[in-house]
Amino acid sequence: MKKLLILSSLVLFVVLSFSSCRKCTDCTAYERTTNTPIQISNYCGPNKSVNQFEDDFIATYTTVATYAECE
């Protein structure tokens, strides 16, 4: 019984420690004149990677004709 409790505690710890590191984002690029979505992207990963993805997406679609938002 003690071994089962230790094993299940270890499994729970591993699952919680790896699942808490993931973050997801949805980014959409719009045409400025009509506010029509032209590109929609979803991305999940570690916080640092998601933040970099959002920065790159917004930089790519921030032009005179388009803009981008991430949620």
VEXTINU-9959 format. One record per residue: residue number from 1; residue in three letters; x, y, z of N, C-alpha, C, O in turn. Coordinates in nm, 3 decimals, padded with zeros to 5 digits. Each point is the difference from the previous one (the first is absolute). Layout:
N
NUM,Ala,X,Y,Z,X,Y,Z,X,Y,Z,X,Y,Z
...
***
This chain:
71
1,Met,00.082,-00.119,00.000,-00.082,00.119,00.000,00.087,00.127,00.000,-00.029,00.097,-00.069
2,Lys,00.136,-00.101,00.148,00.089,00.115,00.008,00.068,00.027,-00.134,00.017,00.115,-00.040
3,Lys,00.023,-00.222,-00.030,00.064,00.015,-00.131,-00.097,00.062,-00.101,00.040,00.083,-00.082
4,Leu,-00.166,-00.124,00.088,-00.101,00.055,-00.091,-00.020,00.149,00.025,-00.014,00.078,-00.094
5,Leu,00.011,-00.038,00.219,-00.016,00.141,00.035,00.120,00.081,-00.049,-00.017,00.110,-00.054
6,Ile,00.136,-00.161,00.073,00.121,00.070,-00.045,00.002,00.010,-00.152,00.032,00.105,-00.054
7,Leu,-00.064,-00.213,-00.014,-00.001,00.001,-00.146,-00.105,00.096,-00.054,00.029,00.075,-00.094
8,Ser,-00.148,-00.076,00.149,-00.104,00.090,-00.049,00.034,00.146,00.031,-00.033,00.088,-00.079
9,Ser,00.097,-00.062,00.191,00.045,00.136,00.032,00.105,00.048,-00.098,-00.001,00.115,-00.043
10,Leu,00.092,-00.204,00.007,00.104,00.034,-00.096,-00.060,00.030,-00.138,00.039,00.097,-00.065
11,Val,-00.132,-00.180,00.022,-00.066,00.022,-00.129,-00.075,00.132,00.000,00.007,00.076,-00.096
12,Leu,-00.079,-00.047,00.203,-00.073,00.126,00.011,00.094,00.119,-00.005,-00.028,00.099,-00.067
13,Phe,00.139,-00.108,00.137,00.098,00.108,00.000,00.055,00.026,-00.140,00.011,00.115,-00.043
14,Val,00.023,-00.221,-00.028,00.055,00.014,-00.136,-00.103,00.061,-00.094,00.033,00.089,-00.079
15,Val,-00.156,-00.134,00.086,-00.106,00.052,-00.087,-00.024,00.148,00.028,-00.009,00.079,-00.094
16,Leu,00.000,-00.041,00.219,-00.024,00.140,00.034,00.118,00.089,-00.034,-00.019,00.114,-00.043
17,Ser,00.139,-00.162,00.061,00.116,00.084,-00.027,00.019,00.027,-00.149,00.045,00.108,-00.038
18,Phe,-00.078,-00.204,-00.048,00.015,00.022,-00.143,-00.119,00.070,-00.062,00.017,00.074,-00.096
19,Ser,-00.135,-00.095,00.147,-00.118,00.063,-00.060,-00.009,00.148,00.032,-00.059,00.076,-00.077
20,Ser,00.115,-00.033,00.188,-00.009,00.141,00.037,00.093,00.089,-00.081,-00.012,00.122,00.006
21,Cys,00.103,-00.179,-00.081,00.096,00.078,-00.077,-00.054,00.040,-00.137,00.063,00.080,-00.070
22,Arg,-00.177,-00.133,00.030,-00.053,00.029,-00.133,-00.096,00.119,00.005,-00.075,00.019,00.095
23,Lys,00.081,00.059,-00.201,-00.087,00.115,-00.017,-00.045,-00.001,-00.145,00.075,-00.042,-00.088
24,Cys,-00.196,00.086,00.062,-00.050,00.006,-00.137,-00.041,00.142,-00.035,-00.037,00.079,00.088
25,Thr,00.044,-00.047,-00.215,-00.041,00.132,-00.048,-00.069,-00.013,-00.135,00.028,-00.092,-00.077
26,Asp,-00.117,00.185,00.049,-00.066,00.011,-00.129,00.031,00.139,-00.055,-00.029,00.101,00.064
27,Cys,00.089,-00.097,-00.181,00.035,00.128,-00.063,-00.076,00.015,-00.130,-00.015,-00.095,-00.077
28,Thr,-00.032,00.216,00.053,-00.075,00.029,-00.122,00.054,00.128,-00.063,00.022,00.100,00.069
29,Ala,-00.002,-00.105,-00.199,00.041,00.118,-00.076,-00.122,00.051,-00.078,-00.077,-00.079,-00.054
30,Tyr,00.061,00.211,00.049,-00.115,00.062,-00.065,00.045,00.100,-00.106,00.106,00.060,00.011
31,Glu,-00.190,-00.043,-00.111,00.018,00.106,-00.098,-00.052,00.128,00.065,-00.110,00.001,00.055
32,Arg,00.186,00.107,-00.060,-00.037,00.122,00.072,-00.128,00.066,-00.052,-00.082,00.048,00.079
33,Thr,00.063,-00.045,-00.209,-00.114,00.074,-00.055,-00.133,-00.068,00.026,-00.101,00.068,00.019
34,Thr,00.098,-00.200,-00.019,-00.127,-00.073,00.014,-00.010,-00.081,00.130,-00.105,-00.057,00.029
35,Asn,00.215,00.051,00.048,00.006,-00.083,00.120,-00.030,-00.147,-00.028,-00.052,-00.071,00.086
36,Thr,00.083,00.025,-00.206,-00.021,-00.138,-00.040,00.120,-00.084,00.044,00.114,00.037,-00.029
37,Pro,-00.137,-00.149,00.097,00.112,-00.087,00.037,00.067,-00.058,-00.124,-00.068,-00.051,-00.090
38,Ile,00.199,00.059,00.085,00.072,-00.054,-00.115,00.090,-00.117,00.040,00.040,-00.079,-00.086
39,Gln,-00.007,00.067,00.215,00.084,-00.111,00.048,-00.035,-00.028,00.145,-00.003,00.091,00.083
40,Ile,-00.022,-00.218,-00.052,-00.028,-00.042,00.138,00.098,-00.112,00.034,00.012,-00.098,-00.074
41,Ser,00.059,00.113,00.186,00.097,-00.102,00.042,-00.018,-00.032,00.147,-00.024,00.089,00.082
42,Asn,00.035,-00.217,-00.050,-00.004,-00.048,00.138,00.135,-00.061,00.032,00.062,-00.065,-00.085
43,Tyr,-00.016,00.086,00.207,00.130,-00.055,00.039,-00.002,-00.033,00.148,-00.049,00.078,00.081
44,Cys,00.103,-00.194,-00.045,00.014,-00.041,00.139,00.145,-00.041,00.025,00.064,-00.060,-00.086
45,Gly,-00.014,00.093,00.203,00.136,-00.038,00.036,00.040,00.063,00.131,-00.086,00.050,00.073
46,Pro,00.213,-00.052,-00.042,00.050,00.064,00.122,-00.023,00.151,-00.006,-00.008,00.058,-00.109
47,Asn,-00.004,00.006,00.224,-00.029,00.144,00.006,00.092,00.083,-00.087,-00.046,00.087,-00.075
48,Lys,00.176,-00.111,00.083,00.097,00.080,-00.076,-00.022,-00.017,-00.150,00.008,00.097,-00.075
49,Ser,-00.035,-00.217,00.032,-00.023,-00.029,-00.141,-00.129,00.065,-00.050,-00.004,00.053,-00.111
50,Val,-00.100,-00.057,00.192,-00.128,00.062,-00.037,00.015,00.152,-00.009,-00.052,00.062,-00.093
51,Asn,00.122,-00.004,00.187,00.022,00.145,-00.004,00.078,00.040,-00.125,-00.031,00.102,-00.061
52,Gln,00.130,-00.180,00.024,00.077,00.028,-00.122,-00.087,-00.014,-00.124,00.010,00.082,-00.092
53,Phe,-00.096,-00.184,00.089,-00.091,-00.019,-00.112,-00.093,00.121,-00.015,-00.019,00.050,-00.110
54,Glu,-00.037,-00.003,00.221,-00.089,00.116,-00.004,00.074,00.123,-00.052,-00.052,00.071,-00.086
55,Asp,00.172,-00.047,00.136,00.079,00.116,-00.045,00.030,-00.008,-00.150,-00.013,00.099,-00.071
56,Asp,00.052,-00.217,00.025,00.031,-00.018,-00.143,-00.124,00.016,-00.087,00.007,00.062,-00.106
57,Phe,-00.119,-00.117,00.150,-00.124,00.009,-00.077,-00.044,00.145,-00.013,-00.033,00.046,-00.109
58,Ile,00.034,00.026,00.219,-00.041,00.141,-00.002,00.096,00.082,-00.086,-00.044,00.087,-00.075
59,Ala,00.173,-00.112,00.086,00.098,00.074,-00.081,-00.019,-00.028,-00.148,00.016,00.090,-00.083
60,Thr,-00.049,-00.213,00.049,-00.018,-00.036,-00.140,-00.121,00.068,-00.061,00.004,00.044,-00.115
61,Tyr,-00.112,-00.034,00.190,-00.126,00.052,-00.056,-00.030,00.144,00.039,-00.111,00.048,-00.025
62,Thr,00.204,00.021,00.086,-00.019,00.142,00.029,00.060,00.081,-00.114,00.120,00.027,-00.002
63,Thr,-00.205,00.009,-00.093,00.041,00.078,-00.116,-00.101,00.112,-00.021,-00.090,00.018,00.082
64,Val,00.106,00.055,-00.190,-00.095,00.106,-00.033,-00.136,-00.059,-00.030,-00.102,00.062,00.031
65,Ala,00.098,-00.181,-00.091,-00.126,-00.060,-00.044,-00.058,-00.100,00.099,-00.118,-00.034,-00.010
66,Thr,00.198,-00.015,00.106,-00.049,-00.105,00.090,00.041,00.029,00.145,00.091,00.078,00.027
67,Tyr,-00.161,-00.145,00.065,00.038,00.002,00.141,-00.031,-00.136,00.059,-00.073,-00.079,-00.060
68,Ala,00.127,00.050,00.179,-00.018,-00.131,00.061,-00.028,00.013,00.148,00.041,00.096,00.066
69,Glu,-00.113,-00.198,-00.013,-00.030,-00.008,00.143,00.018,-00.144,00.044,-00.025,-00.093,-00.078
70,Cys,00.068,00.074,00.202,00.013,-00.134,00.058,-00.075,-00.004,00.131,00.001,00.095,00.078
71,Glu,-00.066,-00.208,-00.054,-00.076,-00.019,00.125,00.058,-00.116,00.075,-00.048,-00.033,00.108
***
